[in-house]
Amino acid sequence: MTDYKKLAGQAICDIVPYKPGKPVKELERELGIKEAVKLASNENPFGPSPKVKTAIKDFFPEISRYPFGDAHYLRTKLAAKLEVPADMLLFGTGSNEIIELAIRTFLKDGEHVISPAPSFSVYSSIAQAAGKTCKWIPCNEDFSFNFKALLDAVDEKTRMIFIANPNNPTGAYTKDKDLKAFMEKVPSDVVVVMDEAYVEFADAKDFPDTMTYLDKYKNIFIMRTFSKAYGLAALRVGYCVADAMAIDMMNRVRQPFNTNMAGQVAAEAALEDQAYLQKVVRKNKKGRNYIQKEFKKMELKYIPSQSNFVLVEVGDGEKVFNELLKKGVIVRYLGPGLKPYVRVSVGTMSENEFFIEQLKKVLGK
Ligand SMILES: Cc1ncc(COP(=O)(O)O)c(C=O)c1O
């Protein structure tokens, strides 16, 4: 018998597999319900710009060709929009691949990454898969990041610090002045990866514009995605803005055709329709305000969100998750570390209303 656990080694065995949600149709079948509402993966419920549909249709005859390995047209368009040189951009199969490329390129044996906890679990699973580790540093009680503790955890083996802003799963954000003060203290050979997957939804006045950090802090990577506000999660396009030398190094590790062509043309079309993006952001804000207001009325504690989801304290998170499931609402329970909470993504207004209605029933409110 071939023992694949032994062949993979302990570090791989120790990875907690990412648990994707079941397809909605499957769940409806299992529970014998109709029209379940999925508010579990922080997706865009409004879909992408209509221009994306046309772009994908137009691209279809080219499907037998390999994609542009350097994402030429998308790169040119995005560089112009962000006002950065094109060689400061790297594209990936979602920002997940950028996390992987950064870790595989820059971490040597025995080195580690650091992240506040709770945050995006993929940082540690990718580090572990690459034979490295992730040090999780607990947040403050209000879920703000403990920057002092993060800095104290840095040693000569620290290569990278992941800062999700806004953070997932809390929706909380780091202010410009706090991030700047932190950047001033991080050694220049430690990379700070700003994971800005949800940045388009953030509207706080003191939310940092990290694009303005690039000149001063050569050790910052800004990672963003087309999966969320742009509504292209299925097409897997993310990107990183960083010092051209860092991008050059990651490009050597990157697979030549990593970013698929449907994703490239869709992302181009989505970028061109900024009016649509703003519409999505406005609808999200309206939905987020509604959900938070309803939580307040129900006297539930929630973390004020700068994103497209809200973390709310409901007593027994797992139980409430299961009860909601039976009523056709899929939210996210985040495990024993966040036992009293569930995370709900902002949906369309009718989905939000349905969720609140069902939550009231579950909690007897
Ligand atoms: C904080 C954060 N970063 C990165 C990602 C990855 O997004 P994608 O790989 O779709 O770009 C997610 C997805 O949920 C996320 O929540």
The ligand as an SDF file (V2000), in Angstrom:
LIG
                    3D

 16 16  0  0  0  0  0  0  0  0999 V2000
   -9.3780   38.7960    2.8140 C   0  0  0  0  0  0  0  0  0  0  0  0
   -9.4180   38.0270    1.5370 C   0  0  0  0  0  0  0  0  0  0  0  0
   -8.3360   38.0140    0.7640 N   0  0  0  0  0  0  0  0  0  0  0  0
   -8.3020   37.3290   -0.3900 C   0  0  0  0  0  0  0  0  0  0  0  0
   -9.3950   36.6050   -0.8170 C   0  0  0  0  0  0  0  0  0  0  0  0
   -9.2660   35.8000   -2.0710 C   0  0  0  0  0  0  0  0  0  0  0  0
  -10.0200   36.2670   -3.1010 O   0  0  0  0  0  0  0  0  0  0  0  0
   -9.7730   35.8070   -4.5880 P   0  0  0  0  0  0  0  0  0  0  0  0
   -8.7760   34.6810   -4.5970 O   0  0  0  0  0  0  0  0  0  0  0  0
  -11.0970   35.4130   -5.0870 O   0  0  0  0  0  0  0  0  0  0  0  0
   -9.2240   37.0120   -5.2860 O   0  0  0  0  0  0  0  0  0  0  0  0
  -10.5550   36.5800   -0.0470 C   0  0  0  0  0  0  0  0  0  0  0  0
  -11.7160   35.7880   -0.4730 C   0  0  0  0  0  0  0  0  0  0  0  0
  -12.6960   35.6120    0.1610 O   0  0  0  0  0  0  0  0  0  0  0  0
  -10.5620   37.3010    1.1640 C   0  0  0  0  0  0  0  0  0  0  0  0
  -11.6320   37.3030    1.9660 O   0  0  0  0  0  0  0  0  0  0  0  0
  1  2  1  0
  2  3  1  0
  2 15  2  0
  3  4  2  0
  4  5  1  0
  5  6  1  0
  5 12  2  0
  6  7  1  0
  7  8  1  0
  8  9  2  0
  8 10  1  0
  8 11  1  0
 12 13  1  0
 12 15  1  0
 13 14  2  0
 15 16  1  0
M  END
$$$$
